[in-house]
Amino acid sequence: MEKSIETDPAYYDLGRNDYVDSDFASETTSLSSSVYRGVFENGRRYQTVREGASWCPSDEQQFESLEAGHLLCVLLDANTDNPLFHAPVKSPKQILDIGTGRGTWAIDVSDMFPNATVRGVDLFPPPVNWLPPNCTMEVDDILQEWTWHHPFDLIHMRQLIGAFTPVEWDGLFKQCYKNLSPGGWIEQIEGDPRIHCSDSSMSTDSSMVQFTEAVFRAGQNWNHPLDTLDTMRAAMEKAGFVDIQEKTYRWPVGPWARDPTMKEAGRLHYHQWTAGMEGWGLYLLTKFGVPRPWTKEEVLVLLARVRKELQDPHVHMWQYARRVWGRKPTQEEVEGKVKREAVVKDSEM
Ligand SMILES: C[S@@+](CC[C@H](N)C(=O)[O-])C[C@H]1O[C@@H](n2cnc3c(N)ncnc32)[C@H](O)[C@@H]1O
């Protein structure tokens, strides 16, 4: 009798609820298949590299939100020399994008600098079919020891809000410092989850305010604070970066602004919100919600109200975002500093 074609048991796990608790514990699932398959929880797909490493779903819906976020960032810097980054890096050879998500920033930077090698790294494989020849995507946990053998000229991070504890952030900035070439640059851009309104069109107890505050508190409760845009500059300074500069943005939610660029920004940010908010809320609130973890239904009910408010053209909501970039001192600067410190010590003796 002819041998039948063997079935792949993993294929049948692709249902959305049936391997929620088993995947991380499984001793028989190979790492590679699990990495591509992800793990489903509350109907959303998450990475499997390190259990609980990220609140961010890695699925089509969240990638759509990330794409809108990418376009939003590019649009608001479209009138600058380089809408992809502001660090004055002219002919980079090695670039790293930490937490690359869908990988769009890394791909665009590869096109901009065809002589550079651009690496995107994330816990989940970016959903790309084609990459520029100078771009590579790697699946890894950035908190593990780095195994790249060359220094980078630019390390970039975007929307890594709440990805790490304060201690992990300090460690990550140290790693970045160590792995940059002298004179190399680090750059980070983050949005603020807190919501603002400059007129009285948003009530202080709106569902939008309730949602953003609840998510913010959940981040604190998890010790993964969501105020990354307020803390990243000091963290860079602490790691030793110099020449730190920053630029603050306002992201309108919805196309209510008069200025045509801000109107378009509002459209993109609205899209970022509608595609992204379930992913922003589900993990954090069902695991770390205050005063107790929320049920999935509680999250979805609040989000339904938020969606209604988002659709109201008379509510003028906006959020802050900030870009910060800094330089690793050159060898001469480091040596000069050591000498100056030695002179001060001698004069104190
Ligand atoms: C909100 S997304 C931003 C993606 C992308 N930077 C962008 O702006 O479109 C955050 C990304 O960071 C990744 N991430 C979180 N913790 C990570 C870690 N420890 N190592 C590598 N990637 C991580 C997540 O998997 C997710 O794709």
The ligand as an SDF file (V2000), in Angstrom:
LIG
                    3D

 27 29  0  0  0  0  0  0  0  0999 V2000
    4.5540   49.2120   19.0130 C   0  0  0  0  0  0  0  0  0  0  0  0
    5.6060   48.1930   18.0800 S   0  0  0  0  0  0  0  0  0  0  0  0
    6.5830   49.3650   17.1130 C   0  0  0  0  0  0  0  0  0  0  0  0
    7.1260   48.7700   15.8440 C   0  0  0  0  0  0  0  0  0  0  0  0
    7.9800   49.7040   14.9660 C   0  0  0  0  0  0  0  0  0  0  0  0
    9.1400   50.2010   15.6710 N   0  0  0  0  0  0  0  0  0  0  0  0
    7.1730   50.8430   14.4060 C   0  0  0  0  0  0  0  0  0  0  0  0
    7.3400   51.9750   14.8640 O   0  0  0  0  0  0  0  0  0  0  0  0
    6.3550   50.6010   13.5200 O   0  0  0  0  0  0  0  0  0  0  0  0
    6.7930   47.6100   19.2720 C   0  0  0  0  0  0  0  0  0  0  0  0
    7.6100   46.4590   18.7200 C   0  0  0  0  0  0  0  0  0  0  0  0
    8.6650   46.1810   19.6370 O   0  0  0  0  0  0  0  0  0  0  0  0
    8.8700   44.7880   19.6650 C   0  0  0  0  0  0  0  0  0  0  0  0
    9.5720   44.4070   20.8980 N   0  0  0  0  0  0  0  0  0  0  0  0
    9.1300   44.5400   22.1720 C   0  0  0  0  0  0  0  0  0  0  0  0
   10.0230   44.0220   23.0480 N   0  0  0  0  0  0  0  0  0  0  0  0
   11.0620   43.5660   22.2930 C   0  0  0  0  0  0  0  0  0  0  0  0
   12.2800   42.8870   22.6170 C   0  0  0  0  0  0  0  0  0  0  0  0
   12.5890   42.5690   23.8880 N   0  0  0  0  0  0  0  0  0  0  0  0
   13.1130   42.5490   21.5990 N   0  0  0  0  0  0  0  0  0  0  0  0
   12.7980   42.8400   20.3140 C   0  0  0  0  0  0  0  0  0  0  0  0
   11.6590   43.4570   19.9540 N   0  0  0  0  0  0  0  0  0  0  0  0
   10.7920   43.8220   20.9210 C   0  0  0  0  0  0  0  0  0  0  0  0
    7.4480   44.2380   19.5800 C   0  0  0  0  0  0  0  0  0  0  0  0
    7.4240   42.8940   19.1560 O   0  0  0  0  0  0  0  0  0  0  0  0
    6.7990   45.1900   18.5850 C   0  0  0  0  0  0  0  0  0  0  0  0
    6.8800   44.7300   17.2710 O   0  0  0  0  0  0  0  0  0  0  0  0
  1  2  1  0
  2  3  1  0
  2 10  1  0
  3  4  1  0
  4  5  1  0
  5  6  1  0
  5  7  1  0
  7  8  2  0
  7  9  1  0
 10 11  1  0
 11 12  1  0
 11 26  1  0
 12 13  1  0
 13 14  1  0
 13 24  1  0
 14 15  1  0
 14 23  1  0
 15 16  2  0
 16 17  1  0
 17 18  1  0
 17 23  2  0
 18 19  1  0
 18 20  2  0
 20 21  1  0
 21 22  2  0
 22 23  1  0
 24 25  1  0
 24 26  1  0
 26 27  1  0
M  CHG  2   2   1   9  -1
M  END
$$$$
